[in-house]
Amino acid sequence: MRRTLVFGGARSGKSRFAEGLSTAASRDGKQVIYIATAQPASDPEMQARITHHQQQRPAHWITVEAPLHLGAALAKYSKADTVVMIDCLTVWLSNCLFAGATDFPEIGTIEPPAIFIEERRALLSALENAVGDIVLVSNEVGMGIVPMGAVSRWFVDEAGRLNQSVAALCEQVVWVAAGLPLYLKGQTC
């Protein structure tokens, strides 16, 4: 069993790299379960992104949609004979943040919604107890300027904390930039 976090910026090649890892891990007969975290598309741009990802992955992979209850999905599908690929953690984080349709202040402290606290705990527990190969994709959103607005700063902070927590549980962590991997933790093969 190997848990791998693949992260990088937007359009860095992280999903394609993670798909390659999943394909390689499945060569010994393991079934790939692709857990998609995106909500159904509400605009043409997001639909184009979803379609792009659908067209990239092999047709024989099983796709499971888990926009909120990611920990439960991971616990259900993580088996010794599977490779579970999750794409992506920051989309899931956004889903949890806005699940309550709360109006967040531009200034001041953001109180995390209860669903975020519960689902984050469930995800980390499921990842810690996973028995099959797991490949997680996430964005690095904290390398630019500090964003304006409390909710934007909260999102950047929570994405960073989530990436750190997931990386601590993974045997391998790979940063992808311009389609090229940089192994930060674990073996390169």
C-alpha positions as CSV (number, residue, x, y, z in Angstrom):
1,M,0.0,0.0,0.0
2,R,1.2,3.5,-0.8
3,R,-0.4,6.8,-0.2
4,T,0.7,9.6,-2.6
5,L,-0.1,13.3,-2.6
6,V,0.4,15.1,-5.9
7,F,0.1,18.8,-5.8
8,G,0.9,21.9,-7.8
9,G,-0.6,25.0,-9.3
10,A,-3.4,25.3,-11.8
11,R,-2.7,23.5,-15.1
12,S,0.7,22.3,-13.7
13,G,0.1,18.7,-15.0
14,K,-0.7,17.3,-11.5
15,S,-3.8,15.4,-12.6
16,R,-2.1,13.9,-15.6
17,F,0.8,12.9,-13.4
18,A,-1.5,11.4,-10.8
19,E,-3.3,9.5,-13.5
20,G,0.0,8.0,-14.6
21,L,0.8,6.9,-11.1
22,S,-2.7,5.3,-10.8
23,T,-2.2,3.5,-14.1
24,A,1.2,2.2,-13.1
25,A,-0.2,1.0,-9.7
26,S,-3.0,-0.8,-11.5
27,R,-0.7,-2.9,-13.8
28,D,-0.7,-5.7,-11.3
29,G,-4.5,-6.2,-11.7
30,K,-5.8,-3.5,-9.3
31,Q,-9.0,-1.7,-10.2
32,V,-8.7,2.1,-10.3
33,I,-11.5,3.9,-8.5
34,Y,-11.5,7.6,-9.5
35,I,-13.2,9.8,-6.9
36,A,-14.3,13.1,-8.4
37,T,-15.0,15.9,-6.0
38,A,-16.5,18.5,-8.3
39,Q,-20.1,19.5,-7.9
40,P,-22.3,19.2,-11.0
41,A,-21.2,22.1,-13.3
42,S,-23.2,25.3,-12.9
43,D,-21.5,27.1,-15.8
44,P,-19.9,26.3,-19.2
45,E,-16.3,26.9,-18.0
46,M,-16.6,24.4,-15.1
47,Q,-18.3,21.9,-17.5
48,A,-15.4,22.2,-19.9
49,R,-13.0,21.4,-17.0
50,I,-15.0,18.4,-16.0
51,T,-15.3,17.1,-19.6
52,H,-11.5,17.6,-20.0
53,H,-10.8,15.4,-17.0
54,Q,-13.4,12.8,-18.1
55,Q,-11.7,12.5,-21.5
56,Q,-8.2,12.1,-20.0
57,R,-8.9,9.1,-17.9
58,P,-9.3,5.5,-19.1
59,A,-12.9,4.3,-19.7
60,H,-12.4,1.2,-17.6
61,W,-11.8,3.2,-14.5
62,I,-14.8,3.4,-12.1
63,T,-15.8,6.9,-11.4
64,V,-17.4,7.8,-8.0
65,E,-18.7,11.3,-7.3
66,A,-18.1,12.6,-3.8
67,P,-18.4,16.3,-3.6
68,L,-18.8,16.4,0.2
69,H,-18.5,13.0,1.9
70,L,-15.0,12.2,0.7
71,G,-13.9,10.3,3.8
72,A,-16.8,7.9,3.5
73,A,-16.1,7.3,-0.2
74,L,-12.4,6.7,0.5
75,A,-13.2,4.3,3.3
76,K,-15.7,2.4,1.1
77,Y,-13.5,2.0,-1.9
78,S,-10.0,1.6,-0.3
79,K,-9.3,-2.1,-0.7
80,A,-6.1,-4.2,-1.1
81,D,-7.0,-4.7,-4.7
82,T,-7.8,-1.1,-5.6
83,V,-6.1,2.1,-6.5
84,V,-8.2,5.1,-5.4
85,M,-7.4,8.4,-7.1
86,I,-9.0,11.5,-5.6
87,D,-9.2,14.7,-7.8
88,C,-9.1,17.1,-6.1
89,L,-8.8,18.1,-2.4
90,T,-9.1,21.9,-2.9
91,V,-12.3,21.5,-4.9
92,W,-13.7,19.3,-2.1
93,L,-12.5,22.0,0.5
94,S,-14.4,24.6,-1.4
95,N,-17.5,22.4,-1.5
96,C,-17.4,22.0,2.3
97,L,-16.8,25.7,2.9
98,F,-19.8,26.8,0.8
99,A,-22.1,23.8,1.6
100,G,-24.2,25.9,4.0
101,A,-24.7,28.8,1.6
102,T,-23.4,31.1,4.3
103,D,-22.6,34.7,3.5
104,F,-19.1,35.2,4.8
105,P,-17.8,38.6,6.0
106,E,-15.1,40.4,4.0
107,I,-13.4,41.4,7.3
108,G,-13.1,39.4,10.4
109,T,-12.9,35.8,11.6
110,I,-14.4,33.0,9.5
111,E,-16.1,30.2,11.6
112,P,-15.6,26.9,9.7
113,P,-19.0,25.2,9.0
114,A,-19.6,22.1,11.0
115,I,-19.7,20.0,7.9
116,F,-16.1,21.1,7.1
117,I,-14.8,20.0,10.5
118,E,-16.7,16.7,10.4
119,E,-15.7,15.9,6.8
120,R,-12.1,16.9,7.3
121,R,-11.8,14.6,10.3
122,A,-13.5,11.7,8.3
123,L,-11.1,12.2,5.4
124,L,-8.0,12.1,7.4
125,S,-9.2,9.1,9.4
126,A,-10.0,7.2,6.2
127,L,-6.7,8.1,4.7
128,E,-4.8,7.0,7.8
129,N,-6.7,3.7,7.7
130,A,-6.6,3.1,4.0
131,V,-5.5,-0.4,2.9
132,G,-5.1,0.1,-0.9
133,D,-3.0,2.5,-3.0
134,I,-4.3,6.0,-2.8
135,V,-3.3,8.9,-5.1
136,L,-4.6,12.4,-4.0
137,V,-4.5,15.5,-6.1
138,S,-4.5,19.0,-4.6
139,N,-3.7,22.6,-5.6
140,E,-1.1,24.7,-4.0
141,V,-2.8,28.1,-3.6
142,G,-0.6,29.8,-1.1
143,M,2.4,30.8,-3.1
144,G,1.2,34.1,-4.3
145,I,0.2,37.3,-2.5
146,V,-2.1,37.1,0.5
147,P,-5.6,37.5,-1.0
148,M,-8.0,40.2,0.0
149,G,-11.1,39.2,1.9
150,A,-11.5,37.1,5.0
151,V,-13.0,34.1,3.2
152,S,-10.3,34.0,0.5
153,R,-7.6,34.1,3.2
154,W,-9.4,31.4,5.2
155,F,-9.5,29.2,2.1
156,V,-5.8,29.6,1.4
157,D,-5.0,28.9,5.0
158,E,-7.2,25.8,5.2
159,A,-5.9,24.5,1.9
160,G,-2.4,24.8,3.2
161,R,-3.3,23.1,6.5
162,L,-5.1,20.3,4.6
163,N,-2.1,19.7,2.3
164,Q,0.2,19.5,5.3
165,S,-2.1,17.0,7.1
166,V,-2.5,14.8,4.1
167,A,1.3,15.0,3.3
168,A,2.0,13.8,6.8
169,L,0.0,10.7,6.2
170,C,1.4,9.9,2.8
171,E,4.5,7.9,2.1
172,Q,5.1,9.9,-1.1
173,V,4.6,13.6,-1.9
174,V,5.2,15.0,-5.3
175,W,5.2,18.6,-6.4
176,V,4.3,19.1,-10.1
177,A,5.2,22.2,-12.1
178,A,5.2,22.5,-15.9
179,G,4.3,18.8,-16.1
180,L,7.6,17.9,-14.3
181,P,7.5,16.0,-10.9
182,L,9.7,16.9,-8.0
183,Y,9.6,14.3,-5.3
184,L,9.5,15.9,-1.9
185,K,8.9,12.7,0.1
186,G,9.4,9.1,-0.7
187,Q,10.9,7.0,-3.5
188,T,10.9,8.2,-7.1
189,C,9.8,4.8,-8.4
